[in-house]
Amino acid sequence: MNEFLDIYLDKTNRFGDVVQTIPAESWTAQSPCEKWTAAGVVDHVVDAQRDFFDRHRLDLGPRPVGSPDQVWREHLGAARRALGDGSVLTRTFEGFFGPTTIGETLVSFYAFDLVVHRWDLARAAGSDSEFSEAEMDLLDKGIALFGEHMYDDGVFGAAVPAPPDATRQERLLAVMGRTSR
């Protein structure tokens, strides 16, 4: 089960690396997510994870306040403490797609979310974020898991056409309603 913890923490670290590079003036920049600025992307990630942890009685304490980078650092510290050695990752529950574990959900949904929103943050700041092959495999699996629910309200915008010469990353982004060119 520590594989789930390792994957989740790797994605939180990579997300945090981008958070740390965002200049203060870019926090109000529009992200590729229609309703969110760069700061709004961090708020979304933090709030979604806090909600999940709370539903599974994993206490993160009060929601952090401050700049987006401070909020992220404090949230991540609380998440790491709540997950401890990873033994809670084996807890089972009835998820949206059937029986699952906390660990499986942290990877199939929350790590997925971190990869996509890492790119969104970078783009809001006028930069880019490359997905690794393993991350693109994770995105492919998540997209397959979401199935028809991928375009439910609040999940992804409608798919956009990918250029004929699109890279794998560009094709994945297009499926999730994002353009990188």
N, C-alpha and C positions, 0 to 999 in steps of 0.2 A: 504493500500500500504506500510506501514512501515514494514510489515512482510518481504517484499523483501529487504528493507534496512537492517533490522536486520540480515537476512541470509547472505547477501553480506558482511556486516561488520564483522560478526562472522568468515566467511571464510578468510577474509583479516587478521584478528587478528591471527587466527591459523596459517596461512601461515607465517605471520610476526614472530610468536613465533619460528618457525623453522629457519627462516632467521637469527634470533638473536643467534641461537645456533651453526651456522656453523663456525668452526675455520677458521682463515684467510688462512691457507695453503690448505683448502679444496675447496676454490672457483674455483680452476683450475681443480678439480677432474671431471672425466667423470660422467655425470648423466645417468639414464636409457634412456634418450632421445638421440638417436644416434648422433645427430649433436651438442649437447649442453653440456658444462660444467655446474657446479652448478651455476656459475655467469651468464651463458647464459640462464639458466632457469629463473632467476630473470629478466634479460633483456627482455625475451620473454613475461613474464606476464605483466611487466610494459608497454612495447611497444604495446601489444595487447589491453590492457585497455585504454591506451592513444589514440590509434587510434579510438576506439569505442566512447570515450568521445568527441573527436574532431569532429567526424562525426555527433554528436548530439549537437554540439555547447556548450559543457560544458568545459569551459576553465580551464585547469590545469596549465597554465603557461609553462615556459620552462622545457624541460625534465631535471630531476635531473642528476647530475654527481657525481662521487665519488665511494666509495666502494659499493658493492651490498647491504649491509645493510643500508647504507646512502641513496642510490637511492630508496630502498623500503620505508623507513620511510618518505622521502620527497614526493614520489609519493602518498602514502596513505594519507598523510596530505592534499595534493591537491585534491585528489578524495573525501575525506570527505567534504572539503569546497565546491566543485562543486555540490555535492549531497544535501548539506544543510539539510533541514528538510525532505527530501525525496519527496517533491511535484513534482519534475521533473520525478519521476519514473512512473507517469501515462501517460507521453507523448507516443503517438502511432507512429509507423512507419512500413514500409513494410520490414520485416526481411527475411532471407534466406528461412524460412519455412512458410512464410505468415505473416499476421498482428500480431503485438505484441506490447509490451511496453518496455520502457527502463528497468523498474523493472523486468519484466519477463526475459528479456535477461541477466540482471546482475546475475540472479539466475541460469537460465537454461544453460548458457554458461560460464560466467565468474566465478561464484562460483564453478561450476563443474571443471573448469580449475585450480582454486586455490587448490582444494582438491587433484587432481591428481598430480599437480606439487609440492605440499607440500611433498607428498611421494617421488617424484623424488629427491627433495633437500635432504631430510633425507637420502636416499639411497646413494647419491653422497658423503655424509659425513660419510658413514659407519654406519648409524643408521637406524631407521625405523619410520614410522608414522602410527598409527592405525586410521582407519576410524570409525567414529561413525555409529550407525545404520541409523540415519537420513542422514548422508553423503552417505552411501551406497544406500539408497533410492534415493537420488539426482542423484547419478551416474547411477543407473538403469534407471531412467527417462530420463537422458541425452542420454544414449546409445540408448534407444528406439527412442528418438527424432532424433538423427543423422541417424539412419537406415542405408541404403546402403552408405550414405555419410561418415560414420564413418572411412572408410579406404581410403577416397580421399587423394590425395597427401597433406602432411602437417598436417593431422589430427592425425591419429594413425598409428602405424606400424601394420603389420598383427597380427592377434590373434595368441597366442601360446597355446599349450595344458596346461591345469591345472592338477595337480596331482589328482588322484582319491579321496584323503582325503583332498582336498583343502578347505580352509575356504571360506566364502562368499567374503571376501576382496581379497583373492588370485584368485578366479574365475573372479572377476571384473577386476583385474589387467591383467589377462591373455587375456581377451576379448580386452583390450586396448594395447596388445602387450608387456606386462611387466611380468617378473617373479620375484617372491619374495624369492625363495629358492635357 
